[in-house]
Amino acid sequence: MHEASIMQEALAQAEAQARQHGCGAIHVVRLRVGALSGVVPEALEFAFEALKAGTLAAGAKLEIERVEARAYCAHCRREFTLEDAVFPCPDCGGWESELRQGRELDLVRLEAS
């Protein structure tokens, strides 16, 4: 489960930011997770609960913002939602599509004091 190492790194980044700003506790950690990031949000939640003890985030809540995968077809100029990583255009069937969003894996917000 690589989500544990991802969460360990996210918690380390969160703690570093909190300390840099003179905070002694983290209350909320918000992550943005794309549908094609290869990360299972439920596994991140499990890892967060297992790893937060003994950190500044010990009493924190994890918020996960899920980002749907979207692509743009250069041929018919249509943007569409993807169900998986294979993405021909649903309108014209063309393969000239460009992934616009869905691979995100970002620490986007902390609430700390």
Biopython code that builds the backbone (N, CA, C, O; Angstrom):
import numpy as np
from Bio.PDB.StructureBuilder import StructureBuilder

atoms = [
    (1, "MET", "N", (0.848, -1.172, 0.000)),
    (1, "MET", "CA", (0.000, 0.000, 0.000)),
    (1, "MET", "C", (0.900, 1.243, 0.000)),
    (1, "MET", "O", (1.408, 1.645, 1.047)),
    (2, "HIS", "N", (1.091, 1.843, -1.166)),
    (2, "HIS", "CA", (1.945, 3.019, -1.259)),
    (2, "HIS", "C", (1.282, 4.268, -0.678)),
    (2, "HIS", "O", (1.944, 5.292, -0.506)),
    (3, "GLU", "N", (-0.001, 4.197, -0.380)),
    (3, "GLU", "CA", (-0.692, 5.327, 0.232)),
    (3, "GLU", "C", (-0.096, 5.675, 1.592)),
    (3, "GLU", "O", (-0.119, 6.837, 1.998)),
    (4, "ALA", "N", (0.437, 4.679, 2.301)),
    (4, "ALA", "CA", (1.050, 4.949, 3.598)),
    (4, "ALA", "C", (2.283, 5.829, 3.438)),
    (4, "ALA", "O", (2.469, 6.766, 4.214)),
    (5, "SER", "N", (3.123, 5.552, 2.455)),
    (5, "SER", "CA", (4.305, 6.398, 2.256)),
    (5, "SER", "C", (3.910, 7.773, 1.735)),
    (5, "SER", "O", (4.551, 8.768, 2.071)),
    (6, "ILE", "N", (2.867, 7.839, 0.922)),
    (6, "ILE", "CA", (2.373, 9.136, 0.446)),
    (6, "ILE", "C", (1.861, 9.947, 1.622)),
    (6, "ILE", "O", (2.159, 11.137, 1.730)),
    (7, "MET", "N", (1.100, 9.326, 2.499)),
    (7, "MET", "CA", (0.565, 10.044, 3.656)),
    (7, "MET", "C", (1.673, 10.432, 4.617)),
    (7, "MET", "O", (1.617, 11.504, 5.219)),
    (8, "GLN", "N", (2.662, 9.598, 4.770)),
    (8, "GLN", "CA", (3.790, 9.925, 5.642)),
    (8, "GLN", "C", (4.476, 11.197, 5.137)),
    (8, "GLN", "O", (4.832, 12.068, 5.931)),
    (9, "GLU", "N", (4.659, 11.303, 3.837)),
    (9, "GLU", "CA", (5.270, 12.492, 3.246)),
    (9, "GLU", "C", (4.358, 13.709, 3.388)),
    (9, "GLU", "O", (4.835, 14.805, 3.685)),
    (10, "ALA", "N", (3.055, 13.532, 3.181)),
    (10, "ALA", "CA", (2.107, 14.644, 3.331)),
    (10, "ALA", "C", (2.110, 15.160, 4.771)),
    (10, "ALA", "O", (2.088, 16.370, 4.995)),
    (11, "LEU", "N", (2.136, 14.265, 5.727)),
    (11, "LEU", "CA", (2.184, 14.686, 7.135)),
    (11, "LEU", "C", (3.491, 15.406, 7.444)),
    (11, "LEU", "O", (3.492, 16.384, 8.192)),
    (12, "ALA", "N", (4.592, 14.942, 6.886)),
    (12, "ALA", "CA", (5.880, 15.606, 7.100)),
    (12, "ALA", "C", (5.848, 17.023, 6.517)),
    (12, "ALA", "O", (6.337, 17.963, 7.144)),
    (13, "GLN", "N", (5.277, 17.174, 5.330)),
    (13, "GLN", "CA", (5.160, 18.500, 4.726)),
    (13, "GLN", "C", (4.246, 19.400, 5.558)),
    (13, "GLN", "O", (4.548, 20.573, 5.773)),
    (14, "ALA", "N", (3.148, 18.851, 6.016)),
    (14, "ALA", "CA", (2.210, 19.618, 6.834)),
    (14, "ALA", "C", (2.875, 20.086, 8.124)),
    (14, "ALA", "O", (2.726, 21.241, 8.521)),
    (15, "GLU", "N", (3.603, 19.193, 8.770)),
    (15, "GLU", "CA", (4.288, 19.569, 10.011)),
    (15, "GLU", "C", (5.345, 20.631, 9.750)),
    (15, "GLU", "O", (5.480, 21.573, 10.531)),
    (16, "ALA", "N", (6.085, 20.496, 8.678)),
    (16, "ALA", "CA", (7.111, 21.488, 8.350)),
    (16, "ALA", "C", (6.480, 22.861, 8.125)),
    (16, "ALA", "O", (7.003, 23.867, 8.603)),
    (17, "GLN", "N", (5.367, 22.909, 7.405)),
    (17, "GLN", "CA", (4.679, 24.183, 7.171)),
    (17, "GLN", "C", (4.137, 24.764, 8.484)),
    (17, "GLN", "O", (4.262, 25.961, 8.741)),
    (18, "ALA", "N", (3.544, 23.914, 9.294)),
    (18, "ALA", "CA", (2.994, 24.384, 10.569)),
    (18, "ALA", "C", (4.110, 24.946, 11.455)),
    (18, "ALA", "O", (3.956, 26.025, 12.026)),
    (19, "ARG", "N", (5.194, 24.252, 11.571)),
    (19, "ARG", "CA", (6.318, 24.717, 12.403)),
    (19, "ARG", "C", (6.907, 26.011, 11.849)),
    (19, "ARG", "O", (7.257, 26.918, 12.605)),
    (20, "GLN", "N", (7.013, 26.088, 10.535)),
    (20, "GLN", "CA", (7.560, 27.291, 9.893)),
    (20, "GLN", "C", (6.735, 28.525, 10.239)),
    (20, "GLN", "O", (7.261, 29.636, 10.305)),
    (21, "HIS", "N", (5.448, 28.322, 10.457)),
    (21, "HIS", "CA", (4.564, 29.435, 10.787)),
    (21, "HIS", "C", (4.275, 29.530, 12.296)),
    (21, "HIS", "O", (3.364, 30.247, 12.712)),
    (22, "GLY", "N", (5.046, 28.812, 13.100)),
    (22, "GLY", "CA", (4.935, 28.913, 14.542)),
    (22, "GLY", "C", (3.722, 28.221, 15.142)),
    (22, "GLY", "O", (3.307, 28.570, 16.247)),
    (23, "CYS", "N", (3.152, 27.265, 14.456)),
    (23, "CYS", "CA", (1.965, 26.563, 14.939)),
    (23, "CYS", "C", (2.357, 25.315, 15.722)),
    (23, "CYS", "O", (3.361, 24.668, 15.426)),
    (24, "GLY", "N", (1.549, 24.993, 16.719)),
    (24, "GLY", "CA", (1.807, 23.821, 17.540)),
    (24, "GLY", "C", (0.843, 22.678, 17.312)),
    (24, "GLY", "O", (1.023, 21.588, 17.856)),
    (25, "ALA", "N", (-0.185, 22.922, 16.502)),
    (25, "ALA", "CA", (-1.168, 21.868, 16.224)),
    (25, "ALA", "C", (-1.773, 22.082, 14.839)),
    (25, "ALA", "O", (-1.999, 23.210, 14.401)),
    (26, "ILE", "N", (-2.023, 20.978, 14.179)),
    (26, "ILE", "CA", (-2.700, 20.992, 12.876)),
    (26, "ILE", "C", (-4.112, 20.485, 13.112)),
    (26, "ILE", "O", (-4.305, 19.459, 13.764)),
    (27, "HIS", "N", (-5.095, 21.195, 12.588)),
    (27, "HIS", "CA", (-6.495, 20.833, 12.791)),
    (27, "HIS", "C", (-7.131, 20.186, 11.561)),
    (27, "HIS", "O", (-7.964, 19.289, 11.689)),
    (28, "VAL", "N", (-6.738, 20.641, 10.374)),
    (28, "VAL", "CA", (-7.285, 20.104, 9.126)),
    (28, "VAL", "C", (-6.160, 19.970, 8.108)),
    (28, "VAL", "O", (-5.344, 20.876, 7.937)),
    (29, "VAL", "N", (-6.133, 18.822, 7.435)),
    (29, "VAL", "CA", (-5.235, 18.584, 6.306)),
    (29, "VAL", "C", (-6.131, 18.293, 5.116)),
    (29, "VAL", "O", (-6.954, 17.378, 5.158)),
    (30, "ARG", "N", (-5.968, 19.075, 4.050)),
    (30, "ARG", "CA", (-6.797, 18.875, 2.860)),
    (30, "ARG", "C", (-5.899, 18.474, 1.693)),
    (30, "ARG", "O", (-4.931, 19.157, 1.357)),
    (31, "LEU", "N", (-6.258, 17.335, 1.083)),
    (31, "LEU", "CA", (-5.538, 16.833, -0.087)),
    (31, "LEU", "C", (-6.446, 16.854, -1.308)),
    (31, "LEU", "O", (-7.652, 16.633, -1.200)),
    (32, "ARG", "N", (-5.864, 17.118, -2.458)),
    (32, "ARG", "CA", (-6.582, 17.027, -3.737)),
    (32, "ARG", "C", (-6.055, 15.761, -4.419)),
    (32, "ARG", "O", (-4.854, 15.618, -4.646)),
    (33, "VAL", "N", (-6.978, 14.844, -4.743)),
    (33, "VAL", "CA", (-6.605, 13.548, -5.311)),
    (33, "VAL", "C", (-7.340, 13.337, -6.628)),
    (33, "VAL", "O", (-8.569, 13.294, -6.661)),
    (34, "GLY", "N", (-6.585, 13.206, -7.707)),
    (34, "GLY", "CA", (-7.161, 12.977, -9.023)),
    (34, "GLY", "C", (-7.564, 11.527, -9.224)),
    (34, "GLY", "O", (-6.963, 10.615, -8.655)),
    (35, "ALA", "N", (-8.587, 11.328, -10.040)),
    (35, "ALA", "CA", (-9.107, 9.983, -10.313)),
    (35, "ALA", "C", (-8.072, 9.074, -10.962)),
    (35, "ALA", "O", (-8.135, 7.854, -10.805)),
    (36, "LEU", "N", (-7.116, 9.653, -11.692)),
    (36, "LEU", "CA", (-6.085, 8.848, -12.351)),
    (36, "LEU", "C", (-4.725, 8.950, -11.658)),
    (36, "LEU", "O", (-3.697, 8.641, -12.259)),
    (37, "SER", "N", (-4.720, 9.381, -10.401)),
    (37, "SER", "CA", (-3.460, 9.536, -9.664)),
    (37, "SER", "C", (-2.856, 8.208, -9.236)),
    (37, "SER", "O", (-1.675, 8.141, -8.894)),
    (38, "GLY", "N", (-3.655, 7.158, -9.253)),
    (38, "GLY", "CA", (-3.169, 5.865, -8.787)),
    (38, "GLY", "C", (-3.265, 5.709, -7.280)),
    (38, "GLY", "O", (-2.717, 4.765, -6.709)),
    (39, "VAL", "N", (-3.966, 6.641, -6.634)),
    (39, "VAL", "CA", (-4.090, 6.635, -5.187)),
    (39, "VAL", "C", (-5.545, 6.357, -4.808)),
    (39, "VAL", "O", (-6.469, 6.917, -5.398)),
    (40, "VAL", "N", (-5.731, 5.501, -3.835)),
    (40, "VAL", "CA", (-7.068, 5.160, -3.350)),
    (40, "VAL", "C", (-7.377, 6.045, -2.145)),
    (40, "VAL", "O", (-6.747, 5.897, -1.097)),
    (41, "PRO", "N", (-8.344, 6.968, -2.278)),
    (41, "PRO", "CA", (-8.643, 7.887, -1.170)),
    (41, "PRO", "C", (-8.935, 7.185, 0.155)),
    (41, "PRO", "O", (-8.492, 7.658, 1.202)),
    (42, "GLU", "N", (-9.655, 6.088, 0.139)),
    (42, "GLU", "CA", (-9.961, 5.367, 1.379)),
    (42, "GLU", "C", (-8.682, 4.837, 2.040)),
    (42, "GLU", "O", (-8.586, 4.798, 3.267)),
    (43, "ALA", "N", (-7.718, 4.435, 1.239)),
    (43, "ALA", "CA", (-6.439, 3.975, 1.797)),
    (43, "ALA", "C", (-5.660, 5.142, 2.391)),
    (43, "ALA", "O", (-4.964, 4.978, 3.393)),
    (44, "LEU", "N", (-5.773, 6.326, 1.775)),
    (44, "LEU", "CA", (-5.149, 7.521, 2.353)),
    (44, "LEU", "C", (-5.760, 7.843, 3.705)),
    (44, "LEU", "O", (-5.044, 8.189, 4.645)),
    (45, "GLU", "N", (-7.077, 7.734, 3.809)),
    (45, "GLU", "CA", (-7.762, 7.994, 5.075)),
    (45, "GLU", "C", (-7.298, 7.026, 6.154)),
    (45, "GLU", "O", (-7.049, 7.426, 7.292)),
    (46, "PHE", "N", (-7.183, 5.753, 5.794)),
    (46, "PHE", "CA", (-6.713, 4.737, 6.734)),
    (46, "PHE", "C", (-5.287, 5.049, 7.184)),
    (46, "PHE", "O", (-4.975, 4.986, 8.373)),
    (47, "ALA", "N", (-4.420, 5.386, 6.219)),
    (47, "ALA", "CA", (-3.027, 5.703, 6.537)),
    (47, "ALA", "C", (-2.934, 6.941, 7.424)),
    (47, "ALA", "O", (-2.126, 6.984, 8.352)),
    (48, "PHE", "N", (-3.754, 7.940, 7.140)),
    (48, "PHE", "CA", (-3.764, 9.157, 7.950)),
    (48, "PHE", "C", (-4.074, 8.835, 9.407)),
    (48, "PHE", "O", (-3.375, 9.291, 10.312)),
    (49, "GLU", "N", (-5.121, 8.049, 9.627)),
    (49, "GLU", "CA", (-5.504, 7.687, 10.995)),
    (49, "GLU", "C", (-4.392, 6.898, 11.688)),
    (49, "GLU", "O", (-4.168, 7.064, 12.887)),
    (50, "ALA", "N", (-3.701, 6.049, 10.946)),
    (50, "ALA", "CA", (-2.646, 5.217, 11.531)),
    (50, "ALA", "C", (-1.370, 6.009, 11.814)),
    (50, "ALA", "O", (-0.644, 5.694, 12.757)),
    (51, "LEU", "N", (-1.092, 7.030, 11.008)),
    (51, "LEU", "CA", (0.192, 7.723, 11.100)),
    (51, "LEU", "C", (0.163, 9.053, 11.853)),
    (51, "LEU", "O", (1.223, 9.569, 12.205)),
    (52, "LYS", "N", (-1.000, 9.616, 12.107)),
    (52, "LYS", "CA", (-1.043, 10.954, 12.695)),
    (52, "LYS", "C", (-0.695, 11.003, 14.186)),
    (52, "LYS", "O", (-0.320, 12.060, 14.693)),
    (53, "ALA", "N", (-0.812, 9.883, 14.888)),
    (53, "ALA", "CA", (-0.473, 9.846, 16.312)),
    (53, "ALA", "C", (0.975, 10.290, 16.517)),
    (53, "ALA", "O", (1.874, 9.867, 15.790)),
    (54, "GLY", "N", (1.186, 11.144, 17.513)),
    (54, "GLY", "CA", (2.536, 11.605, 17.819)),
    (54, "GLY", "C", (3.024, 12.735, 16.920)),
    (54, "GLY", "O", (4.178, 13.150, 17.022)),
    (55, "THR", "N", (2.161, 13.234, 16.044)),
    (55, "THR", "CA", (2.526, 14.355, 15.173)),
    (55, "THR", "C", (1.711, 15.582, 15.572)),
    (55, "THR", "O", (0.836, 15.501, 16.435)),
    (56, "LEU", "N", (2.001, 16.708, 14.945)),
    (56, "LEU", "CA", (1.206, 17.911, 15.186)),
    (56, "LEU", "C", (-0.228, 17.734, 14.698)),
    (56, "LEU", "O", (-1.116, 18.500, 15.071)),
    (57, "ALA", "N", (-0.448, 16.729, 13.871)),
    (57, "ALA", "CA", (-1.780, 16.457, 13.317)),
    (57, "ALA", "C", (-2.528, 15.375, 14.093)),
    (57, "ALA", "O", (-3.499, 14.811, 13.589)),
    (58, "ALA", "N", (-2.083, 15.083, 15.311)),
    (58, "ALA", "CA", (-2.692, 13.992, 16.084)),
    (58, "ALA", "C", (-4.200, 14.133, 16.235)),
    (58, "ALA", "O", (-4.912, 13.129, 16.237)),
    (59, "GLY", "N", (-4.699, 15.353, 16.362)),
    (59, "GLY", "CA", (-6.134, 15.575, 16.510)),
    (59, "GLY", "C", (-6.791, 16.103, 15.248)),
    (59, "GLY", "O", (-7.930, 16.568, 15.287)),
    (60, "ALA", "N", (-6.092, 16.036, 14.147)),
    (60, "ALA", "CA", (-6.568, 16.644, 12.900)),
    (60, "ALA", "C", (-7.570, 15.792, 12.151)),
    (60, "ALA", "O", (-7.689, 14.584, 12.355)),
    (61, "LYS", "N", (-8.281, 16.472, 11.279)),
    (61, "LYS", "CA", (-9.230, 15.843, 10.370)),
    (61, "LYS", "C", (-8.638, 15.892, 8.964)),
    (61, "LYS", "O", (-8.036, 16.892, 8.573)),
    (62, "LEU", "N", (-8.810, 14.819, 8.216)),
    (62, "LEU", "CA", (-8.361, 14.764, 6.829)),
    (62, "LEU", "C", (-9.551, 15.050, 5.920)),
    (62, "LEU", "O", (-10.614, 14.444, 6.061)),
    (63, "GLU", "N", (-9.363, 15.971, 4.992)),
    (63, "GLU", "CA", (-10.360, 16.246, 3.963)),
    (63, "GLU", "C", (-9.738, 15.877, 2.624)),
    (63, "GLU", "O", (-8.604, 16.256, 2.329)),
    (64, "ILE", "N", (-10.484, 15.141, 1.823)),
    (64, "ILE", "CA", (-9.997, 14.753, 0.499)),
    (64, "ILE", "C", (-10.920, 15.342, -0.553)),
    (64, "ILE", "O", (-12.123, 15.082, -0.571)),
    (65, "GLU", "N", (-10.333, 16.135, -1.422)),
    (65, "GLU", "CA", (-11.057, 16.707, -2.555)),
    (65, "GLU", "C", (-10.778, 15.807, -3.759)),
    (65, "GLU", "O", (-9.646, 15.738, -4.238)),
    (66, "ARG", "N", (-11.787, 15.135, -4.234)),
    (66, "ARG", "CA", (-11.632, 14.229, -5.375)),
    (66, "ARG", "C", (-11.788, 15.014, -6.675)),
    (66, "ARG", "O", (-12.722, 15.800, -6.831)),
    (67, "VAL", "N", (-10.864, 14.789, -7.601)),
    (67, "VAL", "CA", (-10.862, 15.489, -8.879)),
    (67, "VAL", "C", (-11.133, 14.473, -9.982)),
    (67, "VAL", "O", (-10.393, 13.505, -10.154)),
    (68, "GLU", "N", (-12.210, 14.715, -10.723)),
    (68, "GLU", "CA", (-12.533, 13.806, -11.829)),
    (68, "GLU", "C", (-11.518, 13.988, -12.948)),
    (68, "GLU", "O", (-10.901, 15.044, -13.085)),
    (69, "ALA", "N", (-11.361, 12.943, -13.739)),
    (69, "ALA", "CA", (-10.457, 12.992, -14.884)),
    (69, "ALA", "C", (-11.200, 13.599, -16.073)),
    (69, "ALA", "O", (-12.316, 13.194, -16.401)),
    (70, "ARG", "N", (-10.556, 14.580, -16.712)),
    (70, "ARG", "CA", (-11.152, 15.240, -17.873)),
    (70, "ARG", "C", (-10.092, 15.363, -18.961)),
    (70, "ARG", "O", (-8.910, 15.572, -18.687)),
    (71, "ALA", "N", (-10.548, 15.227, -20.195)),
    (71, "ALA", "CA", (-9.651, 15.344, -21.349)),
    (71, "ALA", "C", (-10.279, 16.268, -22.382)),
    (71, "ALA", "O", (-11.474, 16.562, -22.335)),
    (72, "TYR", "N", (-9.446, 16.717, -23.317)),
    (72, "TYR", "CA", (-9.878, 17.616, -24.378)),
    (72, "TYR", "C", (-9.519, 16.985, -25.715)),
    (72, "TYR", "O", (-8.387, 16.549, -25.921)),
    (73, "CYS", "N", (-10.495, 16.938, -26.625)),
    (73, "CYS", "CA", (-10.264, 16.387, -27.960)),
    (73, "CYS", "C", (-9.865, 17.527, -28.895)),
    (73, "CYS", "O", (-10.636, 18.461, -29.112)),
    (74, "ALA", "N", (-8.665, 17.443, -29.441)),
    (74, "ALA", "CA", (-8.173, 18.469, -30.355)),
    (74, "ALA", "C", (-8.912, 18.432, -31.683)),
    (74, "ALA", "O", (-9.004, 19.447, -32.374)),
    (75, "HIS", "N", (-9.437, 17.269, -32.043)),
    (75, "HIS", "CA", (-10.123, 17.125, -33.329)),
    (75, "HIS", "C", (-11.487, 17.809, -33.326)),
    (75, "HIS", "O", (-11.757, 18.636, -34.197)),
    (76, "CYS", "N", (-12.340, 17.485, -32.377)),
    (76, "CYS", "CA", (-13.691, 18.074, -32.353)),
    (76, "CYS", "C", (-13.849, 19.168, -31.295)),
    (76, "CYS", "O", (-14.928, 19.737, -31.135)),
    (77, "ARG", "N", (-12.767, 19.453, -30.581)),
    (77, "ARG", "CA", (-12.726, 20.529, -29.590)),
    (77, "ARG", "C", (-13.754, 20.383, -28.466)),
    (77, "ARG", "O", (-14.417, 21.339, -28.062)),
    (78, "ARG", "N", (-13.853, 19.169, -27.991)),
    (78, "ARG", "CA", (-14.790, 18.879, -26.911)),
    (78, "ARG", "C", (-14.017, 18.436, -25.683)),
    (78, "ARG", "O", (-13.056, 17.675, -25.794)),
    (79, "GLU", "N", (-14.431, 18.909, -24.504)),
    (79, "GLU", "CA", (-13.876, 18.423, -23.247)),
    (79, "GLU", "C", (-14.836, 17.393, -22.690)),
    (79, "GLU", "O", (-16.052, 17.575, -22.749)),
    (80, "PHE", "N", (-14.293, 16.306, -22.146)),
    (80, "PHE", "CA", (-15.140, 15.226, -21.656)),
    (80, "PHE", "C", (-14.536, 14.569, -20.429)),
    (80, "PHE", "O", (-13.332, 14.645, -20.186)),
    (81, "THR", "N", (-15.404, 13.921, -19.661)),
    (81, "THR", "CA", (-15.002, 13.196, -18.460)),
    (81, "THR", "C", (-14.517, 11.815, -18.847)),
    (81, "THR", "O", (-15.085, 11.164, -19.723)),
    (82, "LEU", "N", (-13.454, 11.374, -18.180)),
    (82, "LEU", "CA", (-12.881, 10.050, -18.430)),
    (82, "LEU", "C", (-13.314, 9.060, -17.366)),
    (82, "LEU", "O", (-13.459, 9.411, -16.195)),
    (83, "GLU", "N", (-13.515, 7.838, -17.777)),
    (83, "GLU", "CA", (-13.810, 6.769, -16.831)),
    (83, "GLU", "C", (-12.554, 5.988, -16.471)),
    (83, "GLU", "O", (-12.483, 5.405, -15.389)),
    (84, "ASP", "N", (-11.552, 5.967, -17.368)),
    (84, "ASP", "CA", (-10.287, 5.299, -17.106)),
    (84, "ASP", "C", (-9.188, 5.984, -17.909)),
    (84, "ASP", "O", (-9.429, 7.010, -18.545)),
    (85, "ALA", "N", (-7.997, 5.426, -17.883)),
    (85, "ALA", "CA", (-6.835, 6.059, -18.510)),
    (85, "ALA", "C", (-6.829, 5.962, -20.029)),
    (85, "ALA", "O", (-6.028, 6.641, -20.671)),
    (86, "VAL", "N", (-7.676, 5.160, -20.617)),
    (86, "VAL", "CA", (-7.783, 5.065, -22.074)),
    (86, "VAL", "C", (-8.884, 6.030, -22.486)),
    (86, "VAL", "O", (-10.031, 5.884, -22.063)),
    (87, "PHE", "N", (-8.537, 7.025, -23.318)),
    (87, "PHE", "CA", (-9.528, 8.048, -23.544)),
    (87, "PHE", "C", (-9.695, 8.512, -24.987)),
    (87, "PHE", "O", (-9.254, 9.604, -25.346)),
    (88, "PRO", "N", (-10.343, 7.671, -25.827)),
    (88, "PRO", "CA", (-10.775, 8.193, -27.123)),
    (88, "PRO", "C", (-11.961, 9.139, -26.895)),
    (88, "PRO", "O", (-12.707, 8.989, -25.927)),
    (89, "CYS", "N", (-12.122, 10.088, -27.773)),
    (89, "CYS", "CA", (-13.220, 11.042, -27.642)),
    (89, "CYS", "C", (-14.557, 10.326, -27.808)),
    (89, "CYS", "O", (-14.731, 9.578, -28.770)),
    (90, "PRO", "N", (-15.503, 10.537, -26.896)),
    (90, "PRO", "CA", (-16.802, 9.884, -27.007)),
    (90, "PRO", "C", (-17.654, 10.436, -28.161)),
    (90, "PRO", "O", (-18.614, 9.791, -28.582)),
    (91, "ASP", "N", (-17.311, 11.612, -28.666)),
    (91, "ASP", "CA", (-18.069, 12.195, -29.779)),
    (91, "ASP", "C", (-17.567, 11.708, -31.135)),
    (91, "ASP", "O", (-18.329, 11.159, -31.931)),
    (92, "CYS", "N", (-16.268, 11.916, -31.386)),
    (92, "CYS", "CA", (-15.735, 11.582, -32.713)),
    (92, "CYS", "C", (-14.923, 10.295, -32.731)),
    (92, "CYS", "O", (-14.579, 9.804, -33.806)),
    (93, "GLY", "N", (-14.605, 9.733, -31.549)),
    (93, "GLY", "CA", (-13.813, 8.501, -31.474)),
    (93, "GLY", "C", (-12.329, 8.731, -31.695)),
    (93, "GLY", "O", (-11.548, 7.780, -31.712)),
    (94, "GLY", "N", (-11.937, 9.982, -31.863)),
    (94, "GLY", "CA", (-10.528, 10.304, -32.109)),
    (94, "GLY", "C", (-9.642, 10.078, -30.899)),
    (94, "GLY", "O", (-10.087, 10.105, -29.751)),
    (95, "TRP", "N", (-8.362, 9.853, -31.203)),
    (95, "TRP", "CA", (-7.377, 9.598, -30.153)),
    (95, "TRP", "C", (-6.479, 10.810, -29.932)),
    (95, "TRP", "O", (-5.419, 10.689, -29.318)),
    (96, "GLU", "N", (-6.885, 11.961, -30.418)),
    (96, "GLU", "CA", (-6.084, 13.179, -30.289)),
    (96, "GLU", "C", (-6.448, 13.920, -29.009)),
    (96, "GLU", "O", (-6.541, 15.148, -29.004)),
    (97, "SER", "N", (-6.649, 13.192, -27.949)),
    (97, "SER", "CA", (-7.098, 13.778, -26.690)),
    (97, "SER", "C", (-5.924, 14.097, -25.776)),
    (97, "SER", "O", (-4.902, 13.412, -25.765)),
    (98, "GLU", "N", (-6.112, 15.156, -25.017)),
    (98, "GLU", "CA", (-5.108, 15.618, -24.070)),
    (98, "GLU", "C", (-5.732, 15.604, -22.673)),
    (98, "GLU", "O", (-6.810, 16.159, -22.460)),
    (99, "LEU", "N", (-5.052, 14.971, -21.737)),
    (99, "LEU", "CA", (-5.536, 14.933, -20.362)),
    (99, "LEU", "C", (-5.442, 16.331, -19.760)),
    (99, "LEU", "O", (-4.373, 16.941, -19.769)),
    (100, "ARG", "N", (-6.543, 16.837, -19.243)),
    (100, "ARG", "CA", (-6.582, 18.182, -18.657)),
    (100, "ARG", "C", (-6.527, 18.153, -17.133)),
    (100, "ARG", "O", (-5.949, 19.051, -16.520)),
    (101, "GLN", "N", (-7.111, 17.150, -16.524)),
    (101, "GLN", "CA", (-7.077, 17.019, -15.063)),
    (101, "GLN", "C", (-7.352, 15.576, -14.687)),
    (101, "GLN", "O", (-7.959, 14.824, -15.449)),
    (102, "GLY", "N", (-6.891, 15.197, -13.491)),
    (102, "GLY", "CA", (-7.162, 13.861, -12.997)),
    (102, "GLY", "C", (-5.957, 13.154, -12.413)),
    (102, "GLY", "O", (-6.098, 12.082, -11.824)),
    (103, "ARG", "N", (-4.767, 13.735, -12.564)),
    (103, "ARG", "CA", (-3.564, 13.114, -11.998)),
    (103, "ARG", "C", (-3.077, 13.831, -10.743)),
    (103, "ARG", "O", (-2.002, 13.521, -10.230)),
    (104, "GLU", "N", (-3.853, 14.779, -10.249)),
    (104, "GLU", "CA", (-3.445, 15.573, -9.097)),
    (104, "GLU", "C", (-3.231, 14.708, -7.856)),
    (104, "GLU", "O", (-3.930, 13.720, -7.627)),
    (105, "LEU", "N", (-2.256, 15.111, -7.078)),
    (105, "LEU", "CA", (-2.035, 14.576, -5.740)),
    (105, "LEU", "C", (-1.295, 15.676, -4.987)),
    (105, "LEU", "O", (-0.065, 15.721, -4.968)),
    (106, "ASP", "N", (-2.072, 16.559, -4.367)),
    (106, "ASP", "CA", (-1.515, 17.772, -3.790)),
    (106, "ASP", "C", (-2.013, 18.008, -2.373)),
    (106, "ASP", "O", (-3.162, 17.714, -2.041)),
    (107, "LEU", "N", (-1.133, 18.539, -1.556)),
    (107, "LEU", "CA", (-1.504, 19.058, -0.252)),
    (107, "LEU", "C", (-1.944, 20.495, -0.522)),
    (107, "LEU", "O", (-1.118, 21.338, -0.870)),
    (108, "VAL", "N", (-3.240, 20.782, -0.363)),
    (108, "VAL", "CA", (-3.754, 22.077, -0.794)),
    (108, "VAL", "C", (-4.133, 23.025, 0.341)),
    (108, "VAL", "O", (-4.243, 24.230, 0.116)),
    (109, "ARG", "N", (-4.334, 22.515, 1.546)),
    (109, "ARG", "CA", (-4.724, 23.400, 2.629)),
    (109, "ARG", "C", (-4.411, 22.793, 3.993)),
    (109, "ARG", "O", (-4.552, 21.589, 4.205)),
    (110, "LEU", "N", (-3.989, 23.647, 4.898)),
    (110, "LEU", "CA", (-3.808, 23.275, 6.300)),
    (110, "LEU", "C", (-4.525, 24.296, 7.165)),
    (110, "LEU", "O", (-4.524, 25.491, 6.870)),
    (111, "GLU", "N", (-5.124, 23.819, 8.214)),
    (111, "GLU", "CA", (-5.611, 24.707, 9.267)),
    (111, "GLU", "C", (-4.814, 24.333, 10.505)),
    (111, "GLU", "O", (-4.844, 23.189, 10.959)),
    (112, "ALA", "N", (-4.104, 25.309, 11.041)),
    (112, "ALA", "CA", (-3.233, 25.043, 12.176)),
    (112, "ALA", "C", (-3.211, 26.254, 13.101)),
    (112, "ALA", "O", (-3.527, 27.376, 12.705)),
    (113, "SER", "N", (-2.828, 25.990, 14.336)),
    (113, "SER", "CA", (-2.694, 27.096, 15.291)),
    (113, "SER", "C", (-1.540, 26.817, 16.244)),
    (113, "SER", "O", (-1.259, 27.627, 17.127)),
]
sb = StructureBuilder()
sb.init_structure("model")
sb.init_model(0)
sb.init_chain("A")
sb.init_seg("    ")
for serial, (resi, resn, name, xyz) in enumerate(atoms, 1):
    if name == "N":
        sb.init_residue(resn, " ", resi, " ")
    sb.init_atom(name, np.array(xyz, "f"), 0.0, 1.0, " ", f" {name:<3s}", serial, name[0])
structure = sb.get_structure()
